[in-house]
């Protein structure tokens, strides 16, 4: 039995973290049955990071490693039709989204305009979570941003990085629902994990303002949402 362990959902999404939502969407797109457990304690996770999955006693962490594991072990053909160049684009898009992650995280935990809204939404959805624990997580994230480097940027420069990442994805969609054809590939689950965690949030960050101006991103987000809503 496959079990996905990831952070809690928010604003109607199954995970408020883009990597966990990416794995959730991937499993749904592939029609794999799984149990989904929401946790916040990462002690049991490989490398102390979420998401991770267990499958027949094996634990796999890191969203890219999880996707690769299921493609290999279950013989999934979700990316079978991709050309070598599309595989390379898949890789580069995932790396751009790794950059976007830090901007998304910054917008929730660091930017004083949006932190109170995120905190209120989280505490309202999960009354067992304490305000003190979120404040402690915020301080921890401040350290992460400083060491990663994004915390040393001016706020406008932080958002400029994230908007540039989103612009590239929007350009590559080129009016299509999915990136590489009429059917979604694994990269579509990845893009969805990030864009959905911006688009569906009722927090008007510069990232959301940009997404709302890009019909390609909105169309893709809604198309993947519809695809994963179909029962396996």
Buried (B, 14 or more C-beta within 10 A) or exposed (E): EBEBBBBBBBBEBBBBBBBBBBBBBBBBBBEBEBEBEBBEEBEEBBEEEBBBBBBEEEEBBBBBEBBEBBBEEEEBEBBEEBEEEBEEBBEEBBEBBBEBBBBBBBBBBBBEEBBEBBBEBBBEEBEEBEEEEBEEBBEEBBEBBEEBEBBEBEBEEBBBBBBBBBBBBBEBBEEBBBBBEEEBBBBBBBBBBBBBBBBBBEBEBBBBEBBEEBEBBBBBBBBBBEBBEEEE
